[in-house]
Amino acid sequence: MSTCCGRAQRPTPTTENTDVKPYPVWVGHRNQCLVKVETDEGIYGWGESGMSFRDLAVSGAVRHYREWLIGRDPMQIGALWQEMYRSQYFEGGRVLTGAQSAIDIALYDIAGKALGVPVCTAASVHLAAAVPNFCWLEIFATPLSPSTHYNETIFPVQLKPDGPRIPVPDGPGLGVDVDEEYIKRQEFKFAEPPHLHKRDGSVTNW
């Protein structure tokens, strides 16, 4: 890796995306949309959308983005994000940005693996490890087993608590992996959040 003006320059791009696969799957107590981005060099990355209960909608958006992510340079993370966000008639929206975030995380995973370095700083894993927002970070606790990971089958390599702390990974990429063959065999279970009816007739979730 060369440097210019004190800044590291990424390697000459030789990799391109070959597939983008959404997996809306039941992960223990709810559905989650996992996304795998594959490249022609055999490097792949995993990402995840945090938009629970609308996972099929996010999966459809990922399939739409897939059509023009194929053949693109996965190291152009910022450029791809800007194009995904700004190329549509109406920018933003929860479903589309949920799909973008899953793809974005997967691209960071690829970048870390391609460069052989952890991406815990670039992907804010230090912060994410303290905020259980994604299913590979969540700990399903019960009174009988206060710190049991319900999803070790889906995520054979994942972050695990060490006492009151969650150590972030020091290996290449995000430090997590997914059993893809297992999730291919799992069903998507239709589920809705609790609907709360207010006195004025409006409806909200919890």
C-alpha positions in Angstrom: 0.0 0.0 0.0 1.5 3.4 -1.0 1.1 6.7 0.7 0.5 10.2 -0.6 0.4 13.4 1.5 0.4 11.2 4.6 -2.6 9.3 3.5 -2.7 5.5 2.8 -3.8 4.7 -0.8 -5.8 1.6 -1.4 -4.4 -1.0 -3.8 -5.2 -0.9 -7.5 -8.7 -2.5 -7.9 -8.6 -6.0 -9.2 -11.8 -7.3 -7.6 -15.4 -6.9 -8.7 -18.7 -8.0 -7.2 -20.1 -11.2 -8.6 -23.3 -11.6 -6.5 -25.4 -10.0 -3.8 -27.6 -12.4 -1.9 -30.3 -11.3 0.6 -31.3 -13.9 3.2 -34.5 -12.9 5.2 -34.4 -15.6 7.9 -35.8 -16.4 11.3 -32.8 -16.0 13.8 -34.3 -17.3 17.0 -37.0 -14.9 18.2 -37.5 -12.6 15.1 -36.6 -12.3 11.5 -33.5 -10.6 10.2 -32.3 -9.8 6.7 -28.7 -10.9 6.2 -26.8 -9.9 3.1 -23.8 -11.6 1.5 -21.7 -9.9 -1.2 -19.4 -12.1 -3.2 -16.4 -11.2 -5.4 -14.5 -12.8 -8.2 -11.5 -13.4 -6.0 -13.4 -15.6 -3.6 -13.6 -12.9 -0.9 -17.1 -12.3 0.5 -18.6 -10.1 3.1 -21.6 -10.3 5.4 -23.9 -7.4 6.3 -27.2 -7.1 8.0 -30.2 -4.7 8.0 -31.6 -3.5 11.3 -35.1 -2.9 9.9 -37.0 -5.7 11.8 -40.5 -6.8 10.7 -40.1 -5.4 7.2 -37.3 -7.8 6.1 -39.0 -9.0 2.9 -39.2 -5.4 1.8 -35.5 -4.8 2.5 -34.7 -8.1 0.7 -36.5 -6.8 -2.4 -34.5 -3.6 -2.3 -31.2 -5.6 -2.0 -32.2 -7.6 -5.1 -32.8 -4.3 -7.0 -29.4 -2.9 -6.0 -27.8 -6.2 -7.0 -28.5 -5.6 -10.6 -26.0 -2.8 -10.9 -23.7 -3.8 -8.0 -22.5 -6.8 -10.1 -19.2 -6.0 -11.7 -18.5 -3.0 -9.5 -15.4 -2.5 -7.4 -16.3 -3.4 -3.8 -13.5 -1.1 -2.5 -15.4 1.9 -3.7 -17.6 1.8 -0.6 -18.3 5.5 -0.3 -19.0 5.9 -4.0 -21.4 3.0 -4.1 -23.2 4.3 -1.1 -23.7 7.7 -2.7 -24.9 6.1 -5.9 -27.4 3.9 -4.1 -28.7 6.8 -2.1 -28.8 9.5 -4.7 -29.7 7.6 -7.9 -33.4 7.2 -7.1 -36.1 9.7 -7.7 -37.0 10.0 -4.0 -33.8 9.8 -1.8 -33.7 7.9 1.4 -36.5 6.0 3.0 -36.2 3.3 5.7 -36.5 0.3 3.4 -33.9 1.5 0.9 -31.4 2.8 3.5 -31.9 -0.4 5.5 -30.8 -2.3 2.3 -27.9 0.1 1.8 -26.7 -0.3 5.3 -26.6 -4.1 5.0 -24.6 -3.8 1.7 -22.3 -1.2 3.2 -21.4 -3.4 6.1 -20.7 -6.3 3.8 -18.4 -4.2 1.7 -16.4 -3.1 4.7 -16.1 -6.8 5.6 -14.7 -7.5 2.1 -12.3 -4.5 2.4 -10.9 -5.7 5.7 -10.4 -9.2 4.4 -8.9 -8.0 1.1 -6.4 -5.9 3.0 -5.8 -8.4 5.8 -6.7 -6.0 8.5 -9.6 -5.6 11.0 -12.2 -3.0 10.3 -13.4 -2.4 13.8 -12.5 1.3 13.7 -13.8 2.0 10.2 -17.0 0.1 10.7 -17.5 1.4 14.3 -17.6 -2.1 15.7 -16.4 -0.7 19.0 -19.6 1.3 19.2 -21.7 -1.4 17.7 -20.4 -3.9 20.3 -21.9 -1.8 23.0 -25.3 -1.4 21.2 -27.0 -4.8 20.6 -28.8 -3.8 17.5 -27.9 -6.6 15.1 -28.7 -10.2 15.5 -25.0 -11.3 15.5 -24.5 -8.9 18.4 -27.6 -9.8 20.4 -27.6 -12.0 23.5 -30.8 -13.8 24.2 -30.8 -13.9 28.0 -33.1 -15.9 30.2 -33.2 -16.3 34.0 -31.7 -19.8 33.7 -29.0 -18.8 31.2 -28.2 -15.1 31.7 -25.7 -14.8 28.9 -26.5 -17.4 26.2 -26.2 -16.7 22.5 -29.3 -18.1 20.9 -27.8 -17.9 17.4 -24.5 -19.8 17.6 -25.7 -22.1 14.9 -26.3 -19.3 12.4 -23.1 -17.4 13.5 -20.4 -19.9 14.3 -17.9 -17.1 14.4 -19.2 -14.1 16.3 -18.5 -11.5 19.1 -18.9 -13.0 22.6 -18.9 -11.3 25.9 -16.0 -11.6 28.3 -17.5 -10.7 31.6 -19.0 -7.2 31.3 -17.1 -6.4 28.1 -17.4 -7.5 24.5 -13.9 -7.7 23.0 -13.8 -6.6 19.4 -12.1 -8.8 16.8 -8.5 -8.3 15.7 -8.7 -10.5 12.6 -9.4 -9.5 9.0 -12.8 -8.1 8.3 -15.7 -7.8 10.8 -14.7 -10.9 12.7 -18.0 -12.7 12.2 -19.2 -15.4 9.8 -22.5 -17.0 8.9 -23.4 -20.6 8.2 -24.9 -19.9 4.7 -26.0 -23.5 4.1 -27.9 -23.5 7.4 -29.8 -20.3 6.7 -30.7 -21.5 3.2 -32.7 -24.3 4.9 -34.5 -22.0 7.3 -37.9 -20.5 6.8 -39.0 -16.8 6.9 -41.7 -16.6 9.6 -44.2 -13.8 9.1 -44.2 -11.7 12.2 -45.4 -8.3 13.2 -44.5 -6.1 16.2 -47.2 -5.6 18.9 -49.7 -3.0 17.6 -50.8 -0.5 20.2 -54.1 1.3 19.5 -54.2 4.8 20.9 -57.3 6.5 22.2 -57.4 8.7 19.1 -57.6 5.7 16.8 -54.0 5.8 15.6 -51.8 2.7 15.8 -48.1 2.4 16.8 -45.8 -0.4 17.7 -44.0 -0.9 21.0 
